[in-house]
Amino acid sequence: MIVIENLVKTFRRVQVLDGIGLSVEAGERVALIGSNGAGKTTLIRCLLGEYTCNGVVRVADMNPREHRSEVLKQIGFVPQLPPPLKMPVGQLIEFSAALCGVAPARMIGIAEELGLNVAAVQSRQFLRLSGGMKQKLLIAIALGRDTRVLLMDEPAANLDPEARGIFFDLLAKRQEDTTMLISCHRLSEMTAIITRVVEMDMGRVMLDRPNQEDA
């Protein structure tokens, strides 16, 4: 489902990704770990087709840079930093649902399950929400899509403990039919879901092993 070969990405002569090689089969659920600056977010952004880069990057057998719209239809994405969207919450949900052809109620239901009262904030601009509210809504939009791949960059970082538990329960329900690559700092929270652990440092893959608890 995901193929990366000798991936190199440089920003202003600083090499952020240094010959990354990684293959993720359909249905695998990979925890991507490493310190800040290891290159995790850049790797995810390359998979989304946001950056030009050297090497091979393929998602669902397509180059995400050359076939970006087709690749993005396959992906549910949660960013590390919420975008500064001025769009009202209700409009954002309607737009996101229409874009991927699902009912808005599906995304609203997931948001409510995570503890976000959508009706109370539907006329509020997204950027005016609290960090936790933004994260719950972004997760609801990602999980509300019919996608084959989930790319998530520190998705639980701004969630309260109760919402974190619900979020991981929601991921567990998708584990039979969805390929996941999830950047995280708290690996212990992911052990019940993931099948594999990949650790990055200084733009390289330093460790790639099966999840011991899943074995």
C-alpha positions in Angstrom: 0.0 0.0 0.0 2.9 2.4 0.8 6.3 2.0 -0.9 9.2 4.4 -0.2 12.7 3.8 -1.7 15.8 5.9 -1.1 13.7 9.0 -0.2 15.7 12.2 0.2 14.2 15.6 1.1 16.3 18.7 1.5 15.1 22.2 2.8 17.5 25.0 2.1 20.5 22.7 1.8 19.6 20.9 5.1 18.9 17.2 4.4 15.8 16.3 6.4 15.2 12.8 5.0 18.3 10.8 4.2 17.7 7.8 2.0 14.5 6.5 3.7 13.3 3.0 2.7 10.0 1.8 4.0 7.3 -0.6 2.7 3.9 -0.9 4.4 1.5 -3.7 3.3 -2.2 -3.3 3.1 -3.7 -3.8 6.6 -0.5 -3.1 8.5 -0.7 -0.6 11.3 2.6 1.2 11.9 3.7 3.4 14.8 6.2 6.0 13.6 8.3 7.1 16.5 11.3 9.4 17.0 12.3 12.6 18.6 11.3 16.1 17.3 13.2 16.8 14.1 13.6 13.1 13.2 11.8 13.6 10.0 8.4 12.0 10.8 6.2 14.9 9.7 8.3 15.5 6.5 7.9 11.8 5.6 4.1 12.0 6.1 3.9 15.2 4.0 5.8 13.5 1.2 3.2 10.7 1.2 0.5 13.3 0.9 2.3 14.7 -2.2 2.9 18.1 -0.6 6.7 18.2 -1.3 8.9 17.5 -4.3 11.5 14.9 -3.3 14.1 12.5 -4.7 13.5 8.8 -4.6 10.4 6.6 -5.0 7.2 7.4 -3.1 4.0 5.4 -4.0 0.7 5.2 -2.2 -1.8 2.6 -3.6 0.6 2.2 -6.5 0.5 5.9 -7.4 2.9 8.7 -7.1 1.3 11.1 -4.7 2.9 14.1 -6.3 1.8 13.3 -9.8 -1.6 11.9 -8.9 -2.4 13.9 -5.8 -6.1 14.1 -6.1 -6.4 10.4 -6.6 -4.1 9.6 -3.8 -5.8 11.9 -1.4 -9.1 10.2 -2.0 -7.5 7.1 -0.5 -6.2 8.8 2.6 -7.7 10.0 5.9 -5.2 12.5 7.3 -4.8 14.2 10.8 -2.0 16.8 10.9 0.2 17.6 13.9 -0.8 21.3 13.7 -4.4 22.2 12.9 -4.7 24.5 9.8 -5.7 28.1 10.5 -9.1 27.8 8.8 -11.6 30.6 9.1 -14.4 28.4 7.8 -17.2 27.8 10.3 -17.4 24.3 11.8 -20.7 23.4 10.2 -19.5 24.5 6.8 -16.2 22.7 7.2 -18.0 19.4 7.9 -20.4 19.9 5.0 -17.5 20.7 2.7 -15.4 17.7 3.9 -18.3 15.3 3.6 -19.2 16.4 0.1 -15.6 16.2 -1.0 -15.4 12.5 -0.2 -19.1 11.6 -0.8 -20.3 10.7 2.7 -23.1 12.0 4.8 -22.1 14.9 7.2 -23.9 13.0 10.0 -21.2 10.4 9.9 -18.5 12.9 10.7 -20.7 14.6 13.3 -21.4 11.3 15.0 -17.7 10.6 15.4 -17.1 14.1 16.7 -19.9 13.7 19.2 -18.5 10.3 20.3 -15.2 12.0 21.0 -17.0 14.5 23.2 -17.4 17.5 20.8 -20.8 19.2 20.9 -21.0 20.1 17.2 -24.3 21.9 17.5 -22.8 24.3 20.1 -19.9 25.3 17.8 -21.2 24.8 14.3 -21.3 28.6 13.6 -17.9 29.2 15.2 -14.8 29.6 13.0 -12.5 26.5 13.2 -9.5 28.6 14.2 -11.5 29.9 17.2 -11.9 26.4 18.7 -9.7 25.1 21.5 -6.8 22.8 20.6 -8.8 19.8 21.8 -11.9 20.7 19.9 -9.9 21.2 16.7 -8.3 17.8 17.1 -11.6 16.0 17.7 -13.0 17.6 14.6 -10.0 16.7 12.4 -10.1 13.1 13.7 -13.8 12.9 13.0 -13.3 14.2 9.4 -10.5 11.7 8.8 -12.3 8.7 10.3 -15.6 9.7 8.7 -14.1 9.1 5.2 -14.2 5.8 3.3 -10.4 5.5 3.0 -7.9 2.7 2.7 -5.1 4.6 4.4 -4.9 6.6 7.6 -1.9 9.0 8.0 -1.9 10.6 11.4 0.7 13.0 12.9 0.5 13.0 16.7 -3.3 12.7 16.5 -4.0 12.3 20.2 -1.7 15.1 21.4 -4.4 17.6 22.3 -7.1 15.1 23.5 -8.2 14.7 27.1 -7.8 11.2 28.6 -11.4 10.2 28.0 -11.3 11.3 24.3 -7.9 9.5 23.9 -9.4 6.2 25.0 -12.4 6.7 22.6 -10.1 7.6 19.8 -8.0 4.4 20.1 -11.3 2.4 20.3 -12.3 4.0 17.0 -9.0 3.0 15.5 -9.4 -0.5 16.7 -12.7 -0.8 14.8 -10.8 0.1 11.6 -7.9 -2.2 12.0 -9.2 -5.0 9.8 -9.5 -3.0 6.6 -7.3 0.1 7.0 -3.6 0.6 6.6 -2.3 3.0 9.2 0.9 5.1 9.7 0.7 7.0 12.9 3.4 9.3 14.3 3.3 9.2 18.1 5.3 9.9 21.2 3.4 7.6 23.6 4.0 4.2 22.1 2.4 2.5 25.1 -1.0 3.8 24.0 -0.6 2.2 20.6 0.4 -1.3 21.5 -3.1 -2.8 21.3 -3.5 -1.5 17.7 -0.2 -1.5 15.9 1.4 -4.4 14.1 4.8 -2.7 13.7 7.2 0.0 15.1 9.4 2.2 12.9 11.8 4.5 14.7 13.4 7.5 12.9 16.3 9.7 13.8 18.2 12.3 11.8 16.1 11.6 8.8 16.8 7.9 8.7 15.0 4.7 9.7 17.0 3.4 12.7 14.7 0.5 13.8 11.9 -1.4 12.1 10.4 -4.3 14.1 7.1 -6.1 14.6 5.0 -5.0 17.5 6.0 -7.4 20.3 2.5 -7.4 21.9 0.9 -8.1 18.5 3.2 -11.1 17.8 
